[in-house]
Amino acid sequence: MSDVIRLLDLRDEPLSVDEVYRAVADPSAGGIVLFVGTVRDHDGGHGVDALAYSAHPTVLEQMRAVADGVVERYDVVSLAAVHRVGDLGVGDIAVVVAVAAVHRGGAFEACRALIDDLKGSVPIWKHQSFDNGTDEWVGSP
């Protein structure tokens, strides 16, 4: 892993915002931006009871490709991303990403790109169970 990409992982246990923050903290950074994605209690007009994330075996390779792309496009000091798999309840943390940069503007831009690119291209799928007894898969091919 490069000196800039400090933490990339997929976990079946609760995520730590503090761990991700510590991973990107650097004395040369003037700004650190964190994004924490949580399980909300509704989607598409339905109440969400629970959800489960599953991932393709190549997910860490794909996360690395996304992180490399962000590092190539943005002037960042450090970067980290951790995603959860398994069963999650409303309010649980599903993903934590962070970027440190010399200036806040660069940190904001790179962090947004990191989460958007992860959500758009990494093979992690969400199975939602709704309070009306229905369910759906999100992000599956």
C-alpha positions in Angstrom: 0.0 0.0 0.0 1.3 3.4 -0.9 2.3 6.0 1.7 -0.8 8.0 0.7 -3.3 5.1 0.8 -3.2 4.3 4.5 -6.2 2.0 5.1 -8.5 0.0 2.8 -10.6 -2.8 4.3 -13.8 -4.7 4.2 -15.1 -5.8 7.7 -17.9 -7.9 9.1 -17.7 -6.0 12.5 -18.6 -2.5 13.6 -16.5 0.2 12.0 -14.6 2.9 13.9 -14.6 6.5 12.7 -11.7 7.2 15.1 -9.6 4.4 13.4 -10.1 5.9 10.0 -9.4 9.4 11.2 -6.2 8.3 12.9 -5.2 6.5 9.6 -5.2 9.8 7.6 -4.0 12.2 10.3 -0.8 13.8 9.1 1.1 17.0 10.3 1.2 18.3 6.7 -2.6 18.2 6.3 -4.5 21.4 6.8 -7.8 19.7 6.3 -9.3 16.2 6.9 -12.7 15.3 5.6 -14.6 12.2 6.7 -17.7 10.8 5.3 -19.7 8.3 7.4 -22.5 6.4 5.7 -25.2 5.0 8.0 -28.2 2.8 7.6 -31.3 5.0 7.4 -34.8 4.0 8.5 -36.4 4.6 5.1 -35.8 4.2 1.4 -38.1 4.8 -1.6 -41.1 5.6 0.6 -40.8 2.4 2.7 -39.5 1.9 6.2 -36.3 -0.1 6.4 -36.1 -2.7 9.1 -32.6 -4.0 8.3 -30.1 -4.6 5.6 -27.2 -6.8 4.7 -24.2 -6.0 2.6 -22.3 -8.7 0.6 -19.3 -8.3 -1.6 -17.5 -9.9 -4.5 -14.2 -11.6 -3.7 -12.3 -8.9 -5.7 -13.7 -6.1 -3.6 -10.4 -5.1 -2.1 -8.7 -5.0 -5.5 -11.5 -2.8 -6.7 -11.3 -0.5 -3.7 -7.6 -0.2 -4.3 -8.2 0.8 -8.0 -10.7 3.5 -6.8 -8.2 4.8 -4.2 -5.4 4.9 -6.8 -7.6 6.9 -9.1 -8.4 9.4 -6.4 -4.7 9.8 -5.6 -3.9 10.3 -9.3 -6.6 13.0 -9.7 -6.3 14.9 -6.5 -3.5 16.3 -4.4 -4.0 14.4 -1.2 -1.8 13.7 1.7 -3.5 10.5 2.8 -6.7 8.5 2.2 -8.6 5.7 3.9 -11.8 3.7 3.3 -13.5 0.9 5.2 -16.8 -0.7 4.3 -18.9 -3.1 6.3 -20.4 -6.4 5.2 -23.0 -8.6 6.9 -26.2 -7.7 8.7 -26.7 -4.1 9.8 -29.5 -2.4 11.7 -30.8 1.1 11.4 -28.2 3.6 12.6 -25.2 1.3 12.1 -22.2 2.6 10.2 -21.9 1.0 6.7 -18.9 2.9 5.3 -16.2 5.4 6.5 -14.0 7.2 4.1 -11.5 10.0 4.8 -9.1 12.2 2.9 -6.4 14.5 4.2 -5.0 17.3 2.1 -3.0 20.4 2.5 -6.1 22.6 2.1 -9.7 22.0 3.0 -11.0 22.4 -0.6 -8.9 19.6 -1.9 -9.9 17.4 1.0 -13.6 18.0 0.4 -13.3 17.4 -3.4 -11.2 14.2 -3.0 -13.4 12.8 -0.3 -16.5 13.3 -2.4 -14.8 11.6 -5.3 -13.7 8.7 -3.1 -17.2 7.9 -1.8 -18.9 8.5 -5.1 -16.4 6.3 -7.0 -16.6 3.5 -4.4 -20.4 3.5 -4.5 -20.4 3.6 -8.3 -17.9 0.9 -9.1 -17.0 -1.4 -6.2 -18.9 -4.7 -6.2 -20.7 -4.3 -2.8 -24.4 -5.2 -2.8 -27.1 -4.1 -0.3 -30.1 -6.3 0.5 -32.8 -4.1 2.2 -35.7 -5.5 4.2 -38.7 -3.2 4.4 -41.3 -2.9 7.1 -44.1 -3.9 4.7 -42.6 -7.4 4.2 -40.9 -6.6 0.9 -37.2 -6.5 0.1 -34.8 -5.4 -2.7 -31.2 -5.7 -3.8 -29.4 -2.5 -4.5 -26.2 -2.4 -6.6 -26.4 -5.9 -7.8 -25.7 -6.7 -11.5 
